[in-house]
Amino acid sequence: GRSITVSVDLQSSTVGDVMRLAASHFREQDFNPELNAAFVVGLQEGPKIGIGSIVKITGLIQEEALNGMMGQVVAQDGSQWDVVLHGGASRRMHSDNLVPRHAQVVIRNRGTKVTPASRLAEVRVGIGSRLLWLENSGDTAPHTPSSVSGLQTIGWQFKSMDMDGDGRISAGEMRNFLWNLNLSDEQFDRVKQRFAPAGVSGRDQNYITVHDMYFLLASAHLKFPHVPVDALVYEAVLGILGRRTTAHIDRDLSQEDKGIGFRNACRLHCPSYVVSLILQGAVLACLAVFLIGSLCEALGVGEDDRNNFGWAALVAYIIYLSHLACCVRLSRAFHNQTEGMQAVMELMDMPRNENPTYSWSVTNYHYETRTRTERDSNGREVTKTETERVVTSSFSTS
């Protein structure tokens, strides 16, 4: 994921010359054509839009609340476009921040694989272009988009960032996608470590899977499906680098995700665990009295009472097993074990695809004041006034 600027002759130098020169600066690894691959990344292609086009805004890092909004192009000045937003407000946008309104995936800094023997001039490496050094895994693992409604776009965006098609995004591919942000090596290291799953070390830290992207972006994407995923990636980077929250991401991504903590864990689980310990102690005590005859004699326990202790131990043990199976959160969690972010999202998405059963009822009523005359036990007339509820109609269905 690191970058270096080198000076070469475009006419006589080859791709391999540039890679070897870069390797001499990195001082950690030589460029081996059998183990590494080179891609040439050219100038960013402008969007296929024109005056009058309806466009969608994406990739903003200053006014990120505008990401996902629609507008109409009214003027152009080079790479700058004047866009009128809904409501009449006008903004001048760079071409990198505009895509056609129906675009779902934004491909940034696309590259073409080249051989080390290719001359730079032949592969059209010039001002504004660069070379990308990737590991040549030799294996491809085509990504299958998620079946969860609303998450397919994240999968397709991931696929567009996976330049070599191995089913993972390397640090180099991620740095290439974020090139427009002009991150330093130190800033990109922070971004890379945050995108990588916790507990991963070694070379695996340099790769991101689609499940890692689901973990960081799925919630924001489901809340704001109109915002392009590339804009959410940019906003996630802003959050990691210290912005804490952005217009569409309400999590502080600068901090690692943590569990519920020792105190909350005790508050949730201690009552059930205390009951379990008490039941275990009762079982052991009753068994001890039942099995050890000398202890029975010392306590003055007769044979009949000793048998009662045995039954008490059996009953306590049955209660303990029932408590363990039905009341302890840990035991219930074993039955709900789900692995993988996509599997979790599919499980959470199931209620949206179910046909719920509902019932409702409506009752119309009013209160009336009524007066009636009665005779008491002494034969005297007594007038009573009461308020009664009168139902006029009712309806129900299911």
Residue pairs with C-beta under 8 A, 6 or more apart in sequence:
1 170
1 171
1 172
1 174
1 175
1 185
1 188
1 189
1 192
1 206
2 26
2 175
2 185
2 188
3 175
3 185
4 22
4 25
4 26
6 18
6 21
6 22
6 25
8 17
8 18
8 21
8 120
10 120
10 121
10 125
10 126
11 119
11 120
11 121
12 119
13 119
13 120
14 116
14 117
14 118
14 119
14 120
15 38
15 40
15 114
15 115
15 116
15 117
15 118
15 119
15 120
15 123
15 125
15 131
16 31
16 33
16 38
16 116
16 117
18 120
18 131
19 31
19 36
19 38
19 116
19 131
19 133
20 30
20 31
22 31
22 131
22 133
23 29
23 30
23 31
31 38
31 116
31 133
33 115
33 116
34 136
35 135
35 136
36 133
36 134
36 135
36 136
37 113
37 133
37 134
37 135
37 136
37 164
38 113
38 114
38 115
38 116
38 131
38 132
38 133
38 134
39 111
39 112
39 113
39 114
39 131
39 132
39 134
39 163
39 164
40 111
40 112
40 114
40 123
40 124
40 125
40 129
40 130
40 131
40 132
41 109
41 110
41 111
41 129
41 130
41 131
41 132
41 176
41 179
42 110
42 111
42 112
42 124
42 128
42 129
43 128
43 129
44 95
44 96
44 108
44 109
44 180
45 110
46 79
46 95
47 55
47 95
47 98
47 99
47 100
48 100
49 55
49 73
49 81
49 98
49 100
50 73
50 76
51 73
51 74
51 75
51 76
52 72
52 73
52 74
53 72
53 73
53 100
54 70
54 71
54 72
54 100
54 101
55 70
55 71
55 72
55 73
55 81
55 83
55 98
55 99
55 100
55 101
56 68
56 69
56 70
56 98
56 99
56 100
56 101
56 103
56 228
57 66
57 67
57 68
57 69
57 70
57 71
57 83
57 91
57 93
57 97
57 98
58 67
58 68
58 97
58 98
58 99
58 106
58 227
58 228
58 230
58 231
59 67
59 96
59 97
59 106
59 108
59 180
59 228
59 230
59 231
59 234
60 66
60 67
60 97
60 231
60 234
61 181
61 234
61 235
61 238
64 231
64 234
64 235
64 238
64 246
64 247
64 248
65 247
65 248
66 85
66 91
67 227
67 228
67 231
67 235
67 247
67 248
68 224
68 226
68 227
68 228
68 231
68 248
69 85
69 86
70 85
70 86
70 101
71 83
71 84
71 85
71 86
71 91
72 83
72 84
73 81
73 82
73 83
73 98
74 82
74 83
74 84
74 90
75 81
75 82
76 82
77 92
79 94
79 95
80 92
80 93
80 94
80 95
81 92
81 93
81 94
81 95
81 98
82 90
82 91
82 92
82 93
83 90
83 91
83 92
83 93
83 98
84 90
85 91
96 108
96 180
99 106
99 228
103 228
104 153
104 156
104 228
105 153
105 156
105 157
105 160
105 228
105 229
105 230
106 157
106 160
106 228
106 229
106 230
106 231
107 160
108 177
108 179
108 180
108 230
109 176
109 177
109 179
109 180
110 163
111 132
111 163
111 176
112 123
113 164
114 123
125 131
132 163
132 172
132 173
132 176
133 172
134 163
134 164
134 170
134 172
134 173
135 170
136 164
137 164
137 166
139 166
140 164
140 165
140 166
140 167
141 165
141 166
141 167
141 168
142 165
142 167
143 155
143 158
143 159
143 162
143 167
143 210
144 155
145 151
145 152
145 155
145 156
145 159
146 152
146 154
146 155
146 210
146 214
146 342
146 345
146 346
147 346
148 342
148 345
148 346
148 349
149 349
149 352
149 353
150 221
150 222
150 225
150 349
151 214
151 218
151 221
151 222
151 342
151 345
153 221
153 225
153 229
154 210
154 213
154 214
154 217
154 218
154 221
154 229
155 210
157 213
157 229
157 230
157 233
158 169
158 210
158 213
161 169
161 173
161 174
161 177
162 168
162 169
162 173
163 173
163 176
164 170
164 173
167 209
167 210
168 207
168 208
168 209
169 177
169 207
169 208
169 209
170 206
170 207
170 208
171 188
171 192
171 206
171 207
174 188
174 191
174 192
174 195
174 208
175 183
175 188
177 230
177 233
178 188
178 191
178 233
178 234
178 237
181 234
181 237
183 191
183 237
187 241
190 240
190 241
191 237
191 240
191 241
192 205
192 206
193 205
194 240
194 253
194 254
194 256
195 208
195 212
195 213
195 216
196 204
196 205
196 206
196 207
196 208
196 212
197 209
197 211
197 212
197 215
198 256
198 257
210 342
211 340
211 341
211 342
212 341
213 233
214 341
214 342
214 345
215 341
216 236
216 253
217 229
217 232
217 233
217 236
218 341
218 345
219 251
220 227
220 232
220 235
220 236
220 248
220 249
220 250
221 227
221 229
221 232
223 248
224 232
224 248
227 248
231 248
232 248
232 249
235 246
235 247
235 248
235 249
236 249
236 253
238 246
239 245
239 246
239 249
239 251
239 252
239 253
239 254
240 253
240 254
241 254
242 254
243 254
244 252
244 253
244 254
245 251
245 252
259 265
260 268
268 329
269 328
269 329
269 330
272 323
272 327
272 328
272 329
273 328
275 323
275 327
276 320
276 323
276 324
276 328
279 316
279 317
279 319
279 320
279 323
280 320
282 312
282 313
282 316
283 313
283 316
283 317
283 320
286 309
286 310
286 312
286 313
286 316
287 310
287 313
288 295
289 295
289 296
289 299
289 301
289 306
289 309
290 306
290 307
290 309
290 310
290 313
296 302
296 305
296 306
301 309
324 331
325 331
326 332
338 344
338 347
357 398
358 398
359 396
359 397
359 398
360 396
360 397
360 398
361 394
361 395
361 396
361 397
362 394
362 395
362 396
363 391
363 393
363 394
364 391
364 392
364 393
364 394
365 389
365 390
365 391
365 392
366 389
366 390
366 392
367 387
367 388
367 389
367 390
368 387
368 388
368 390
369 385
369 386
369 387
369 388
370 385
370 386
370 387
370 388
371 383
371 384
371 385
371 386
372 383
372 384
372 386
373 381
373 382
373 383
373 384
374 381
374 382
374 384
375 381
375 382
376 382
